[in-house]
Amino acid sequence: MTPFESPVDGDVTEWIVDDGTIVEKDQQLMRVEVMKILYEVLAPCAGKVKFEAAPGDFVGQGQTLGYILEDN
């Protein structure tokens, strides 16, 4: 299980993929907005997405937004 984190303090604006989706490494997962600038959060590895933060949530820089469950 590999966590992915927020690059900035801001609001989660949207999930780009649904919770439970199988993703590839570096695929876009969600967007975080701060001062009208959107930051894209990318998958650190391939696997199944499990989100911890939802659209509308305020998140801090470095906060865990979810996990990638890797197939081993």
HUDAFEN-V874649 format. One record per backbone hydrogen bond with DSSP energy under -0.5 kcal/mol. NH is the residue of the N-H (numbers start at 1). CO is the residue of the C=O. If there is no record, write none. Layout:
BEGIN
NH	CO
NH	CO
END
This chain:
BEGIN
2	68
4	66
6	63
10	59
11	33
12	57
13	11
13	31
14	31
16	29
17	29
20	49
21	18
23	21
23	47
26	43
27	24
29	41
30	41
31	14
32	39
33	11
34	37
37	34
39	32
41	30
42	40
43	27
47	23
48	69
49	21
50	67
52	65
53	65
56	12
57	54
59	10
62	6
63	60
65	4
66	4
67	50
68	2
69	48
69	67
70	68
72	70
END
